[in-house]
Amino acid sequence: SASLGPHTLSKGLTLKPMGLYSLSVSATTVTGGTPVNGTAKLECKAGPGPITVTLGSSNAVASVPASIVIPAGVQSGSFQVATTPVAVSTKAIISGTANGITKSKTLTVSPP
């Protein structure tokens, strides 16, 4: 609120938790057995403390760590997607969630 003389004006302020802005992988198609780098980017720099991003994969041919922690003052964090050899092209959806906001990317794991 602000006051000037006998007049006061007030306005509500809504705060929301910082969420995930994007999730990316360095390649959308990879030969099974080859790792891929991933990046989770927040809406802005983490603060006042660190932000935990929970990671997941829809298919065991591409595995990710359970989570990464993005420290205060940093906007993004990286992780590695491990892949396994496959006989046929197989899709996996890699997802990340921070404070209820989820983003995902599809990764295709191909045979040699």
C-alpha positions in Angstrom: 0.0 0.0 0.0 1.0 3.6 -0.4 -0.3 6.7 1.3 -0.2 10.4 0.3 -1.9 12.7 2.7 -5.4 11.3 3.5 -5.4 8.9 0.5 -4.2 5.3 0.7 -4.1 2.8 -2.2 -3.6 -0.9 -1.8 -3.0 -3.7 -4.3 -2.7 -7.4 -3.7 0.5 -9.3 -4.5 0.5 -12.9 -5.3 3.8 -14.9 -5.0 4.3 -18.2 -6.7 7.0 -20.8 -6.4 9.7 -20.7 -9.0 9.2 -23.4 -11.6 10.9 -25.1 -14.5 11.2 -23.0 -17.6 12.6 -25.6 -20.0 14.2 -29.0 -20.2 16.5 -29.9 -23.1 18.7 -32.7 -24.3 21.8 -32.3 -26.5 20.5 -34.7 -29.1 17.0 -35.9 -29.9 18.2 -39.2 -31.4 21.1 -41.2 -30.1 22.7 -44.7 -30.7 21.9 -46.9 -27.7 24.8 -47.0 -25.3 25.8 -43.4 -25.9 25.1 -40.9 -23.1 23.3 -37.6 -23.8 23.6 -34.3 -21.8 20.5 -32.7 -20.4 19.8 -29.2 -19.0 17.0 -28.1 -16.7 16.5 -24.3 -16.8 14.5 -22.4 -14.2 12.2 -19.4 -14.8 14.9 -17.2 -13.2 17.9 -17.6 -11.0 17.2 -19.9 -8.0 16.7 -18.1 -4.7 16.6 -17.4 -1.9 17.8 -21.0 -1.6 18.5 -23.9 -3.9 15.8 -25.5 -6.1 15.5 -29.3 -6.5 14.4 -30.5 -10.0 13.0 -34.1 -9.9 13.9 -36.0 -13.1 12.3 -39.1 -14.7 12.2 -41.2 -17.8 9.3 -43.0 -19.4 11.4 -45.9 -20.6 14.3 -47.9 -19.0 16.4 -47.5 -22.2 17.2 -44.0 -21.1 17.9 -43.4 -17.4 18.4 -40.2 -15.5 19.4 -39.3 -11.9 16.4 -39.0 -9.5 17.0 -35.3 -9.1 19.4 -32.4 -9.4 19.8 -29.4 -7.2 20.2 -25.9 -8.8 22.1 -23.7 -6.3 20.9 -20.2 -5.3 21.9 -17.6 -7.8 22.1 -20.1 -10.7 19.4 -20.5 -13.4 20.2 -24.0 -14.8 21.7 -27.3 -14.0 22.9 -30.2 -16.1 22.5 -34.0 -15.9 23.4 -37.0 -18.0 21.0 -39.4 -19.7 22.4 -42.9 -19.9 21.1 -45.1 -22.7 21.3 -48.8 -23.3 21.7 -50.6 -26.6 18.4 -51.5 -28.4 17.4 -53.7 -31.3 14.8 -51.3 -32.6 14.3 -47.5 -32.3 12.7 -46.8 -28.9 11.4 -43.5 -27.6 11.7 -42.3 -24.1 10.2 -39.1 -22.6 12.7 -37.3 -20.3 10.9 -35.1 -17.8 11.8 -32.6 -15.1 9.6 -31.1 -12.4 10.3 -28.1 -10.1 7.6 -26.8 -7.7 4.8 -28.5 -9.6 5.8 -27.3 -13.1 6.8 -30.1 -15.4 8.7 -29.9 -18.8 9.7 -32.8 -21.0 11.6 -33.8 -24.2 11.4 -36.9 -26.3 14.6 -38.9 -26.9 14.8 -41.6 -29.5 17.3 -44.4 -28.8 18.4 -46.1 -32.0 20.2 -49.4 -32.8 23.7 -49.2 -34.2 
